[in-house]
Amino acid sequence: MDLFLIIFAGFLMFLGLIGSFLPVLPGPLTGWIGLLILFITPSINVGKSTIIITLVVSIIIWVLDYFIPAIGAKHFGGTKAGMIGTTIGLILGLLSPIPGGIILGLFIGAFIGELLNNANTKTALKAALGSLIGFLTSSLIKLAVSLVYVAIFINIIWSQKISIF
């Protein structure tokens, strides 16, 4: 049973890494659930402080994930129409079979949203670039946190390998 829980926790850690780039999965929170499963696994010893600190970090990143792309768009002159276009483009890009569809959809959606809001082409391109920079910044932060969680996971498993196997 313990081995099953460890494998499942590892799977959640992997999903957490993928969730750093897919807006459907909350990357760090998914990875944190993997750490929580390790915490409840009888043969694994994980400190409560590790679980609490990583939970707090996950929640902060989850909340910031909603603001960072918006801040990027606003900083580059984006409007609410551009934000709506960004969201629609992101969803369509996610469903698209095109490699990099998420990024392309996000950029095109923001651009079209700004054009529909009567912005000129230069302003629309600038706002679309801001949305792209905000999304990439948010994704890199989530990836960094998820990688730290994977490192914590590996460290816990490695340090307790004798009691596991």
C-alpha positions, 0 to 999 in steps of 0.5 A: 500500500505504501508503494502505491501511495508513493507512486501516486504521489510521484504521479501528482508531482509530475502533474504539478510540473505539467500544470505549471504551463496548463491553466487547467491544472494548478501546478504547485497545488497539485504537487503539494497534494503529492507531498500531502500523500507522502505525509499520510503514508505510514512508512514515510516521515514528513514534517508538519512544518514542511506540509504547512510551509509548502501549502502556504506557498502553493496558495500564494502562487495560486492566487498570484497566478490570477494577477500576474498575467493581468499585471503584465497586460496592464503594464503594457497598456492592456484593457479589459477587452484584451484580458477577455481576449487573452482568456478566450485565446488561452482556452482555444489554444489549449484545445488546439492541436498546434504545438505552442497553441496556448502561447499563440492563442493567448497572444492572438486572443489579446491582440484581437480583444484589443483591436475589438476595443478600438485600439490601434495595431501598435497598442494591441500588439503591445498589450498582447506582448504584455499578456504573453510576458505575464503568462510566461512569468507566471508559468516560470514561477509555478515551474520553479515552485513545482521543481522545488516540490519535486526536489523535496519529494525526491529528498524525502524518498531518498533519505527514507529509502531503506524504510520504504523498500 
